[in-house]
């Protein structure tokens, strides 16, 4: 089981990867720039929501559940980023 600190770092890494990839599409005026902009909003909302939940959790069981949601979100973001290309 990961600590809160490591879980927050993982969330931050995932969100920064999404933001960086989407920024590339927007700056280069890629045809999927509008979709990339929406994906940025989704990633920021995910970050705010999940960090709040991590900060509010006190039980290992709850952190495990959050960790599995982070893993699922990571896979979802990867699929969405692949769809932008």
C-alpha beads as a LAMMPS data file, in Angstrom:
LAMMPS data file: protein, C-alpha beads

85 atoms
84 bonds

1 atom types
1 bond types

-500.0 500.0 xlo xhi
-500.0 500.0 ylo yhi
-500.0 500.0 zlo zhi

Masses

1 110.0

Atoms # bond

1 1 1 0.000 0.000 0.000
2 1 1 1.328 3.377 -0.999
3 1 1 1.524 6.252 1.416
4 1 1 -0.461 9.429 0.907
5 1 1 2.694 11.201 -0.210
6 1 1 3.492 8.632 -2.910
7 1 1 -0.106 8.531 -4.082
8 1 1 -0.152 12.321 -4.440
9 1 1 3.080 12.194 -6.427
10 1 1 1.587 9.590 -8.761
11 1 1 -1.528 11.717 -9.322
12 1 1 0.624 14.766 -9.986
13 1 1 2.752 12.854 -12.511
14 1 1 -0.313 11.574 -14.371
15 1 1 -1.918 15.005 -14.562
16 1 1 1.305 16.705 -15.696
17 1 1 1.734 14.158 -18.482
18 1 1 -1.807 14.855 -19.675
19 1 1 -1.288 18.614 -19.498
20 1 1 2.012 18.422 -21.361
21 1 1 0.612 16.256 -24.154
22 1 1 -2.510 18.360 -24.537
23 1 1 -0.473 21.565 -24.533
24 1 1 1.556 20.191 -27.436
25 1 1 -1.642 19.645 -29.459
26 1 1 -2.955 23.114 -28.655
27 1 1 0.282 25.009 -29.335
28 1 1 0.833 23.251 -32.663
29 1 1 -2.771 23.913 -33.703
30 1 1 -3.462 20.227 -34.159
31 1 1 -6.991 19.427 -35.428
32 1 1 -7.770 17.867 -32.037
33 1 1 -6.931 21.061 -30.095
34 1 1 -10.523 21.466 -28.872
35 1 1 -10.567 17.914 -27.549
36 1 1 -7.207 18.511 -25.902
37 1 1 -8.576 21.606 -24.180
38 1 1 -11.499 19.595 -22.785
39 1 1 -9.102 16.872 -21.633
40 1 1 -7.073 19.484 -19.737
41 1 1 -10.217 20.561 -17.891
42 1 1 -10.996 16.935 -17.090
43 1 1 -7.471 16.305 -15.777
44 1 1 -7.566 19.395 -13.557
45 1 1 -10.952 18.394 -12.143
46 1 1 -9.633 14.883 -11.502
47 1 1 -6.586 16.307 -9.701
48 1 1 -8.644 18.572 -7.449
49 1 1 -11.127 15.821 -6.621
50 1 1 -8.663 13.018 -5.946
51 1 1 -6.194 15.126 -3.917
52 1 1 -9.065 16.259 -1.700
53 1 1 -10.095 12.658 -1.184
54 1 1 -6.524 11.607 -0.395
55 1 1 -6.166 14.403 2.158
56 1 1 -9.459 13.458 3.788
57 1 1 -8.789 9.736 3.999
58 1 1 -7.628 8.179 7.239
59 1 1 -8.015 4.462 6.614
60 1 1 -5.781 2.183 4.578
61 1 1 -8.857 0.585 3.015
62 1 1 -9.970 3.959 1.703
63 1 1 -6.487 4.710 0.333
64 1 1 -6.463 1.356 -1.466
65 1 1 -9.738 2.228 -3.136
66 1 1 -8.413 5.648 -4.157
67 1 1 -5.222 4.031 -5.511
68 1 1 -7.264 1.695 -7.698
69 1 1 -9.268 4.684 -8.997
70 1 1 -6.008 6.475 -9.810
71 1 1 -4.805 3.426 -11.751
72 1 1 -8.070 3.307 -13.699
73 1 1 -7.940 7.042 -14.398
74 1 1 -4.361 6.713 -15.616
75 1 1 -5.421 4.091 -18.144
76 1 1 -8.416 6.211 -19.200
77 1 1 -6.259 9.300 -19.716
78 1 1 -3.767 7.264 -21.744
79 1 1 -6.559 6.020 -24.015
80 1 1 -7.899 9.541 -24.452
81 1 1 -4.438 10.911 -25.241
82 1 1 -3.916 8.183 -27.820
83 1 1 -7.248 9.164 -29.347
84 1 1 -6.048 12.744 -29.867
85 1 1 -3.324 11.762 -32.306

Bonds

1 1 1 2
2 1 2 3
3 1 3 4
4 1 4 5
5 1 5 6
6 1 6 7
7 1 7 8
8 1 8 9
9 1 9 10
10 1 10 11
11 1 11 12
12 1 12 13
13 1 13 14
14 1 14 15
15 1 15 16
16 1 16 17
17 1 17 18
18 1 18 19
19 1 19 20
20 1 20 21
21 1 21 22
22 1 22 23
23 1 23 24
24 1 24 25
25 1 25 26
26 1 26 27
27 1 27 28
28 1 28 29
29 1 29 30
30 1 30 31
31 1 31 32
32 1 32 33
33 1 33 34
34 1 34 35
35 1 35 36
36 1 36 37
37 1 37 38
38 1 38 39
39 1 39 40
40 1 40 41
41 1 41 42
42 1 42 43
43 1 43 44
44 1 44 45
45 1 45 46
46 1 46 47
47 1 47 48
48 1 48 49
49 1 49 50
50 1 50 51
51 1 51 52
52 1 52 53
53 1 53 54
54 1 54 55
55 1 55 56
56 1 56 57
57 1 57 58
58 1 58 59
59 1 59 60
60 1 60 61
61 1 61 62
62 1 62 63
63 1 63 64
64 1 64 65
65 1 65 66
66 1 66 67
67 1 67 68
68 1 68 69
69 1 69 70
70 1 70 71
71 1 71 72
72 1 72 73
73 1 73 74
74 1 74 75
75 1 75 76
76 1 76 77
77 1 77 78
78 1 78 79
79 1 79 80
80 1 80 81
81 1 81 82
82 1 82 83
83 1 83 84
84 1 84 85
